[in-house]
Amino acid sequence: MSSIKDILSTMEYGPSPEANGDVVAWLDAHGRSFGHFIDGRFVKPKGARQIVVSNPSDGSQLAEIACGTAEDVDAAVKAARAAFGKWSKLSGHERAKYLYAIARHVQKRSRFLAVLETMDNGKPVRETRDIDIPLVARHFYHHAGWAEMVEDEFRGFSPVGVCGQVIPWNFPLLMLAWKIAPALAAGNTVVLKPADLTPLTAVAFAEICHEVGLPAGVVNIVQGDGATGAAICGHEGVDKVAFTGSTQVGRVIREQIAGSGKKLSLELGGKSPFIVFEDADIDAAVEGVVDAIWFNQGEVCCAGSRLIVQEGIAERFHAKLKARLETLRVGDPLDKSTDVGAIVSPVQVERISALVAKGVEEGGQLWQASAPLPEKGNYIAPGFFTDVEAAATVCQVEIFGPIAASMTFRTPDEAAALANNSRYGLAASVWSENINVALDLAARVKAGVVWINCTNMLDAGAGFGGYRESGFGREGAREGLYEYLAADWEKKLSAPKASEAFVPAASPAGEGKVLVEGIDRTMKNYIGGKQARPDGGYVYSVAGKGGVLIGQAGIGNRKDIRNAVEAAAKAGGWGGATGHNRAQVLYYLGENLEARRAGMEAHLCESTGMSAKKAAEEFDTALRRIFYYAAQADKFDGAVHSTQSRHVTLAMNEPFGVMGIACPDEAPLLSLVSLVLPAIAMGNRVVVVPSARHPLIAGDFYQVLDTSDVPGGVVNIVTGERDLLVKTLAEHDEVAALWYFGSAEGSALVEKASAGNLKATWVNNGRMPNWLDDAEGRGRDYLRRAVQVKNIWVPYGA
């Protein structure tokens, strides 16, 4: 037996088991078999296929769950729809009372939930007790507050409707809270599917919902596998889909619901950089690695799995990391002394092991903890790679286990380049004692969340979500609540009208009335600040009022779109300019547009056949819109979020980068201005497909751009067949966001084709705004959709 003196010297821990008798009794009381929670009661479908739920720590069977069918999903959606009317019409205060009650009951059942989560998932009970369950309660408390304020703080918005939610197995109850709390606060009802590997805390949560008297049908939980989740996402009665999981499945969902009109948010995979500068507190950074990649067995979407260490300290940093690695305790998750618990399933162990073997095969040096692993259960020794290239598999593929890969850098520019060398963009961690260095890099890293001198900080008061293939949308804070609200003006738009798609013809116009006045007019594309002939060499005739031919425009192709995107990508300095500087340019753009009033109004009449009065109204509205967005360029602010920990958490509005914009035929000048101006005011560069029927108006507009100090590449215009060009934009990986205003068919095409890099899209599904109406054609909703929110956590105080 060790003496106290020896223990103080070695700092060894003895066993500290957590009792699980109450959880075992609960499982036994339910016969270790669970069904669904639909319309306020538990149901066990007869003859349903059963899914075995195992304890990752020893492989023993915990329970069985029913695998939900299409019929089960349909019953749950109908229950949610029936409950929506009454729930959404409750006052915010009434909804807040239920959310508050759920938060209190989670706290009162916290130890039970922590033990159940550990047995179901395999993570150490110290983490479920101290991190997961307190955060669950925090989310319901926080959103009880939003329920109280939603009517005042989100005027002009209302709940989406029935929300279908599919969550992963790495944070089962916390992910449930992230989804259900904001949905209920906003006035929606829910059909949620837990992961089939970790469904048990969702059952306990359903019992809490019953315990607090939540109205039947507001929360419905359907157990099942991937097919069950697909049935929820694809159900025609679901208005909003929220998914957390793999990027691969996120793509499938994006394609599955394309054109359905469903609102979608995706929180997907990551390969987050953990950047350590020479002036960092090295010991603190080493502890940061423990929290970044070995927390929750590395089964964390935002895990700091790519260590990027400045060359001068790399050897010392790695030495300290190896020493710290040897002190980690791997074993029984119910032991409060355990640091690293069990991997969720044998399949996941095989996947992690295969990727680790690949890393060794590619020449990486693997360092793993040497302590023996338990004989039973799903365990992986925590570790990290050194001597790896940036393109190595372990540096590019999400391992989703307790294995990191470490690279070195010399300069901040190299650190930024390595950090952004990933298709993901979920989170990043920056370590430096120089706040200027840290904030500079935080601004340059393409990630939705950046932690400075800390990592894996999560709170309901700060938004969480990614860039690039880490998905779109946010969870938590004000920005997260928008995901469960719909703008009233969009809801009121008229149903789409059937119309024949306009396909430009390359052949001469042939017989018919031809009006030849003055010099022949042919519009070129506008790329990189210069007029450019279409790559294919084809043009089409443009007909105006009465079918009279008024000129020609180019028929753009894939190469033209690629050239335009390349030009936009090179104009990155526009996004780095201050809002004030962008505003000055946009004011000047408005000034120069006014100087061309007479000619542009005449061209509007000539092209569309509208009256002079209508042309003047469209021009005046377009001019006002330019000045409106010039004014907003330095006023559409972010926020400083109030989180539980002592951090200044900056919610920064950042441009997407390169955006695609497809304009309708309606109001050809005004719709173009209404879509382009909010995007460039926020610092984006755009590739625009203007009205195909009235393209010459866009030619007038780019002549104004030429005289207005708008840098080349900020606005690029390619004419031709709208949907054909837009498909290329949707498939282009350099395009980060795409707005489409056209047909319902084109909207579906855009959403489906955008699944490649999971770009954010905004489509109108054939329902056209009244562009002359400021309530529909302009506003902060356009600006909000032109940015992505980056949350930067900066610690302060003691």
N, C-alpha and C positions, 0 to 999 in steps of 0.2 A: 504494500500500500504506500502511495506517495505521501511524503510529508508536506506540510504547508509550505516549507521553505523551497522544496523542489517544485511545487506547483507554481509558486510565485516566480521561480526562475524560468521554467519551461512554458508557462502560461497554457498548459494543457487543460482541456476541459473533460470532465467526466460526463457520463450519460445524464441527460435531462429530459426524460420522455414526457410527452404531453398525453394526458388521458383522453381516450376516445370512446369511452363507454356510452355517453349520451348519443353520439352519432350512430354507434352500432345498434343501440336500442331503437333509434328512429328508423334505421334501415329495416330492422327486424319487424317493427310495428307495421311497416308497409309491405311486408312480405318480400322485400328486396325486389319489388317490381313496380314500375311507374309508367303511367300513361301520359296523356296530354292535359293541359289546363285550358279549357275552352268555355267561354261564356260564364266564367265565375265558378266553375266546378271541375273536378278531376274526372277524366273519362279514360277507360281502358278498352280500346276497340277489340272486339272479339276476333280471334284468329289473326291478329296483327303479327307481323314478323317482329321478333325480339332481337335487340342489339345488346350484347354483353358489355357491361361497364366494369373495367378492371382497375385495381389499385396498382399504379406504376411502380411503387416501391417494392412489391413482392409478387406481382402477377396474380394475386388472388381476386376472385370475382366479388365485386361489391353489390351489383344489382343488375337488373335488366330493364331496358326501356322499350316502349313500343315504337316501331318505325312508322312515322306518319306517312299517310298516303295522300293522294290528290283529294280524296273525299274528306279526310281530316282537315287538310288545309282549307278546303272550301268552307267547311263548317266554322273554322276559326275566323276566316275573313268575313263571313256573313255576320258572325257575332260582333266583330269589331265594327263593321259598317252599321249595324243596328245601334250600337252604343255611341257611335260618333256624334250623332245629332245632339243628344242630351249632354254628353261630356264637353263638346266644343262650345256649347251655349252656357255652360256654367261660368260664373264669374272667375276671374283669375284667383281671387281669394279662396274660393271654394276648392279649386283644383290644388292650390298651394297647401291647403290643410291635409289633403291626402298625401302629397309628396313629403310634407313634414312628418306625418305619421309613419310613412315608410322609413324615413331616415332614422327616426327614433327607435323603431322596432329592429332595424338592422343593428343599431348600436346595442340594444338590449340582448340581441342574439349573437353578438359579435364572436364570442369564443366558439360557439357551436358552428357558426358559418366558417370560421377560420379552420377548424379541424376538418370539417366536411370538405372544404376546398382542397386542403392538403392531401387528404386521402384520395380524392378524385383526380387531382392534377399531378401530384408528386412534388410540388414545390415545398420548400421548408416552411414549417408552421410559423417560424419567426417572421417570415415575409407576409404570409396571409394575415397574421395577427396584427402586425405593425404597419403594413403598407396597404394591402389589397382591401381589407374590410373597412378600415377607416376612410379610405378613398371612396368606397361605395357609398357610405353614409354622407360624405362630403358632397358627392354629386347630387344626391337627392335634396340635401339642405340647400345647396346653391341654386338648384333649379326650382325649388319651392319659392325662392326669391324671385326668379324670373317669371314664374307663374303670376305672382302678385303684380308685376310691372309690365307684363307683355302688352297689355292693351294700350298703355301710354308710350312705352319705349319703341314699339313696332307698329305705329299707326300706318295704315295702308297695307297691312299684311294680315293674313288669317291662316289657320292651320291647313295643312295640305290634305289631310284625310286619314286614310288607313295606311299605316306604315308597316312594310314587311322588312324584318331585320334578321340578319344572319350573322352570328358571332363565332369567334374561334375558341380554341381550347387553352390558350396560354394564360389568359386572365379571365376565367369564365364568368365570375360574378361581376367583376369590374367592367368588363365589356358590356355586360347586360345593363349595368347602371349607365354607362356612357350612351347607350342607345335609348333606353326607356325613359330616363329622367327628362331629357330635353323634349322628347316626343310628347310626353304627357303634359309638360309645362306649357307647351305651345297649343295644346288642345286637341292633339291627335289621339287615335287609338292604335293599338299595336298587335301584330302577330310576329312573335319572335321564335327563331329556332336556335337552340343552343348547339354546341358541337356534340357529336355523338360520343366522343371520347370523354367529355366532361359535362354531363347534363345535370348533375345532382344538385348543385347549389341553385340552379334555376327552379327546380322543384320546390326547394325550401323558400325561395323568393315568392313563388306563386302562393305558398301557404301564408306568407306575410301579407301579400295583397288581400287574401281572403280575411286574414286576421284584422286588418285595419278597415275592412268594409269597402274596399275599392269597388265601384260599381261593376257589375258583370259585363264582360265583353271589352272593357277598356284595355286590359292586358290579357293576351292569349299566348300560351306557350305550346308549341307543337314540337315534340321530339322527333328525331329522325336523322337521316344521312344526307348526302349531297343531293339526291333526287328530291328529298323533301324540301330542301332549301331552294332548289330550282323551281319547284311548284309554287312556293311562296313568291319568289321574285317575278315569275311569269304570270301570276294570277291577275286576271283583268280587273278584279276588285281592289287591287293594291295601288295606291297613288304615289307612294314613295318607297324606294328601296335603299336600305343602308347596309353595307357589307364591310366587315373587317376580315381579312384573310390574305391568301396568296394573290400575287399579281396575276398569275395564270387564271385563277377562278374569276378574278375581277374582270378580265378581258371577256370571259365567257358571259358574265352577267351583262356587261356593256352591250355585247352583240345580241344577247337574248331579248333585252327589253328595248332595243333601238326602235324608234318610231312609235312607241306605246304612249308617249306623253308622261311617263313616270319620271318623277324627280329621282336623282341618283347621287349618292355620296359613297366614295370608296376610300377605305383606309387600308393600304396594302403593304407590300414588303419593303424592306430597307437594307441598306449596307452602309451604316452610318459611320462617318469618319470621326476619329478621336485624336485631335491634333494637339501635340505637346511642344511648346517652344522652349528654347534653352533657358529662358528666365523663369520658367514655371516652378512652382513648389513641387519638386519631384515626388516627394513622399505623398503629398496630397493627390497628385496625378495618378500614382500607383493605386491608391485606394479608389480613385475614380474608375480605374480599369476594372476593379473588382465589382463595382456597382454597374459598370457599363456592359460587361460581357458575361460575367459569371453570376450575376443576379438572375434569378428565375431560370437557372441552367442555360442561360443564353437564349431561351425561348421568348424573345422579345423583339418585336418588329423594329424598334428603334435602338437595338443593342449597338454599342460602339464596337463593331466587329472589325473595323479597319483602323489600326493604330498608325498614326503618321507622326513620327518623332523627329525633331531636329537633330541633324547629324552629330553635332558636338556633344550631345548628352545621351545618344542612343545606347552606347555600350553600358553606361552606368544605369540608365533607366531599365534596360532589359535585365541587368543583373538583379536589381531590386525587385523587378516583376517576377523573376524566377524564384527568388527567395520567398516572396509573398505567396506565390502559387503553392509552395510546399506547406504553407500553414492552413490552407483551406481544408475544411472537414467535409468529406463527401459521404453521404449515408442516409440513414432513416430520416425522412422528412418530418416525422413527428417528434424527432429529437430536437429540442430547442437549441442545441449546440451545433446543429448541422448548418453548414454554409451553402452547400450545393446538393440539391435533392435529386430526384429521379426524373429521367426523361419521360415524356408522357406515354409513349408506346414503343413496342419493339420495332415497328416499322420506322419510326422516327430515329431510333438508334441506328438502324441499318443505313438510313439516308445520311446521317451525320458521319458515320464511320466511313462510308464510301467517299464522301467529300474530303475527309481527312486523308484517306489513302491517296486520293488524287493530288492533294497538296504535296504530299511526300514524293509522289511519283514525278511531279513537276519540279522538284529540286528544293522545296522549302524545308527549312530546319524546324522540326516540331519539338516543342517543349511542353510536357504534360506533368501534372502532379503525380508523384510516385507512390502515394499511399494506395494500398489495395482497395478495390471496389467491393461492395457487398456481393455475395454469391448469387442472391436472388434479386430480381428487379431489373429495371431499365436504367443503367448508369453509364455515363461517359466521363472520363477524367477530364477536368478543365485544363485548358492549355492555350498556347498561341504559337504561331509560326513566325520565324524570321527568315531573312534571305529570300524574300519572294518578290516577284515582279508585279507591277501594277496590273498587268493583264492576266495574272495567274487566276485560276479558277477560284481559289479561296479568297481572293481579293474582289471578285466580281459577283460570285453567286452567294445568295443568302443561305448560310449553313443552318441557321436557327438552332444552334446548340452552343455549348460553352467553349467555343474555339474562335480565337481572334487571329488576325494576320497583321504583322507589323512591317512598315516601310519607313524610310528616312527621307528627309528633305533638307535643303539648305536655306532657301529664301522663302519669304511669305508668298511670293508668286507661285513658286513650285508647290507649296503646301495647298494653295487654293486649287491649282491644277489637279493635284492628286485627289483632293477631296471631291472635286466635281467630276472625276473620271469614273462615273457610275451611271447606270440607267435609273437609279433610284434617287430620291431626294427627301427622305423622311425627317432625319434629324442629324445633328452634328454637335460635337463637344470641343470647345477651344480652351486650352490651358496656357495662361500667361499672366505674369504679374504686371504687365504693361497693358493698361486698359485700352490704350489707343490701338495697340497691335491686335488685341482680342476683338474689339468692336469692328475694326477694319476687316478682319477675316470673316467675322460673323455676317457682315453685309455681303461679302463676296461668295460665300458658300451657298449653293443651291439646295436649300433644305427648309422645310416648313417650321422646324423648331431648332433653335441653337442654344445650347447651354454654355455659359462661360464659367470656368473653374468649378463645374459641377456636371452632373449627368443624370439622366433618367428622372428629372424632376417633372412630376405630373400633378395637375391640379384642375379641378372643375372650373376655376376662374381664368384659366389660360387655354386658348385654343390649341388643338393638336391635330396635325394632318400634314400631308406631304406635297412635294412637287414631283413632276415627271411621272415615272412609273410607280411611284409610291401612292398614286391616287389623287383625288381631288375632294374638296369639301373639308370642313373642320368639325371637330368634336370638342365641346366645352366652350364656355365664355359666350359673349355676344355673337361672335362669328359662327359658333356652333349652332346657336338657336335658329339662325337664318335657314339652316338646312331643313328645318321642320316647319317652315312658313312659306307661303306663296304670296306674291304680290297681287293685290286685289285687281289691279288694272289688267294683268295678264289673264286672270281667271274670267274676266268679263268680255274678253275678245270673242268676236263672232266665230262660229264654226267655219272651217275652211270651205271655200267654193271650188268646185271642180273647174279646172282650166287646162287648156292644152299647153304642154311645154313648148317653149320657143327654142327652135334649133336653127342657128344661123346656117345659111346655105352659102357655099363657096362659089357657086355658079353665078354668072351675070344675071341681072334681073329679068332680061328678056322683054317681051312686049308689055306695054303699060304706060301710064302717064309718067313722064320724067321731067322734072323741073331743073333746068340748068341756069343758075344765076351766079355770076362772079366766078371765082377760082374754085376748082375741084377741091373737095374737103375729104381727107382721109386721116382717120385717127390711128395713131400708133399706140403700142403699150408704153407704160411709163415705169421704168425699172432703174433703181439706183440714182434717181434724180435726172435721168435722161430718157428721151423718147427712143424707143427701140422697135424695129419691125418685128412682127411675129416670126418665131423660129420656122414655122411650117411654110411661111410665104403666102398664106391664104388670107383673104379678106371676105367680108360679107356686106351686102348692101343694107343700109339703114333706111327704113321707111318712116316718114313723118305723118303729119296730118293729111288725111285723105289718101293715104298710100303713096304719096309723093316721095321719091327717093331724094334724100338730103345729104348723103355722103356714104362713106365706107368706114368700117372698123375691122381691126385684125381679129383673126380666129386664133386665139392662143392655144397652146398645147402644153403637155407635161414639161417640156424643156423651158418654156416661158415661165411656168410656175416655179420650177427649180431655180431659175436665174433670179426671179423676184425674191424668193426665200433667201437665197444666198446674199443678195444685196441687203435685205432687211437684217440678216444676222450680222453683217459687217457694220451696221449703224448702231451698235450697242451704246455708243456715247450718249445717245438721246435719253436712254433710261438712267444714265448716270448724272445727267444735268439736273439742276435744282428745279423744283416746281415753278419757282419765280421765273427762271430763264425760259422754261417751256411756255409759260403764260405769255411772256413778251412776244414770242414767235407767233403764238396763236392769235393774239390781238392784232398783230401785223397782218396775219392771214385774213382776218375779218376786214381789216382796212382795205386790203387789196381786192377782196371779193366785192366790196361795195363799189369800187371804181369800175367794175365790169357789169354793173347792174343791168344797164340797158341791153347789152348784147346777150347776157345769160337769160334774161326774161324773154327776149325774143326767141332764143333757141328752145326754151321750155315750151313756148307756144308752138313753134315749128315742129318740134319733135313729138309732143304728146297730144296736140290739138286743144290744150286747155285755153281758157280765155286769158286775156291780158291781166284781168283782175286776179284770177287764180294764180297766174305765174308770179305776180308781184307778191301775193300772200306767201307762196312757197319760198320765194327768195328772201323776203323779210324774216320769215321764221328760221331759215337756214342761217342767216346772218346773226340773229339773236342767239341761236344755238352755239355758234362758234364762240361768241363772247361769254356765254354761260360756262362753257367748258374751259375757256381760258381763265375765267375767274376761279374755277374749281381746281385748277392744276396745282395750286399751292395751298389748298384749303380742305381737300378730302383727307382728313387726318387719320392716323392710327389711334392707339390708346395705350395707356399704362394700366395693365390689369392688376387687380388686387388678389394676390394668391396667399395661401396659408403661410408659406415660408417667407423669410426676409429676402425678397428679390424685387428689383425693379424689372418687371416683365413687360417688355416693349412689344406691342402688337403693331408691326410695321406693314403698311400696304406696299407691296412690291409689284412691279409690272411682270406679266408672264414672260415677256421677251418678244418673240415673233408670233403675231396673231394673224389668222386668216379671217376675212370678212366677206360674206356674200350678200349683196344688196338685192332688194326686190325691184320689180318694174314700177311699182307705185312710187310716186313722188321722187323721181330719179335724182334730183339734186338734194332734196331735204333728207331722204332716207340715207344717202351716202354720207352726208355731213353728220347726221344723228348717230351713225354707227362708227364712223372713223374718228370723230373728235374725242369722245370719251376714252377711246383706246389710246390715242397718242397723247392726250392730256396726262394720262397716268404713266407715260414713259414707254409704252409699247411701240413696236414698229409693225406695220401692217402690210399684208398683201390683199388687195381688194379686187373682187370680181364685181364690177358694177352692173347695172341693169343691162341685160342683153338687148332688149328692145330699144332702149334709149341710151346707148353708150356714149354718144357725142357730148353729152352733158359732163361726163367724167373727163373728157378731153378738155373742156373749158376749165374744169376744176384743177387739173394738173398744170395748166398754164398759170393759174393763180399761185399754186405751190412754188413754181419756178421763181416767182418774184417775191417770195415771202420769207426767205431765210430758213425754210424747213429743210434740214439736212437731207442730202440724197440718201435714199434707202429707208427713210422713215415711213413714207407712203409710196407703195408700189401698186400699179394698176394694170391688170391683165384682162382684156376683153375676150368674149367668145361665149361658148355654151356653158351656162352657169354650173349646172350639176356635174358636168364632165370635169371642169377645172376644179370645182370644190372637192371632188373625190380625191384628186391628187393632193390638194391641201390637207385633207383629212388623213391621208396616209403618210404624209411627210413627217418624219421624226423631229425635225427642227422646229416645226410649228407646235407651239405649246398650248394654244387655245384657238377655238374656231367659233365664230358667230355666223349663223345661217338664217336668213329671212327669205323664205321662198315657199315651196310647196311642201305638203305633208310627206310626199315620197322622197323629196330631197332631204328633208329633216331626218328621216329614217336612214337614208344613205350616209349622211354625215355622222350620225351617232355610231353606226355600225363600223364604218371605215376608220373612225378615230380610235378604235380599240387597240391599234398597234402600239402606240406610246401612251395610251390612256389620257389624251389631251382633254382639257375641260371644254365642254361645248355648251352653246346656248342656241337653241333652235326654236322656231315659232310654230312648227307643226301645221303650217299652212294658214294660221290665224294671224291676220295682219293688223298691226296697230294703226291707229289714226295718227300719222306722223305730224300732223298739224297741231295735235293736242299735246300740250306740255306734260299732262299727266301720264300719257302713254309713250310719247316720243323722246322724252329726255328725263334726266333726274339721277339721283344718287344710286338707284338700282343699276343703271348702266355703268356707273363708276365702280360700284362694288363688284360687278362681274368682270371688270377690266383689270382686277388686281388679285393677287393671292396673298394671304396674311402670313407673315413670318413672325413667330414669337421668339424673342431673344431674352433669355433669363440672365440677369446680371445680379449677383449677390451683393448685399450691402450689410453693414452693421455687424454686431457681434452674434 
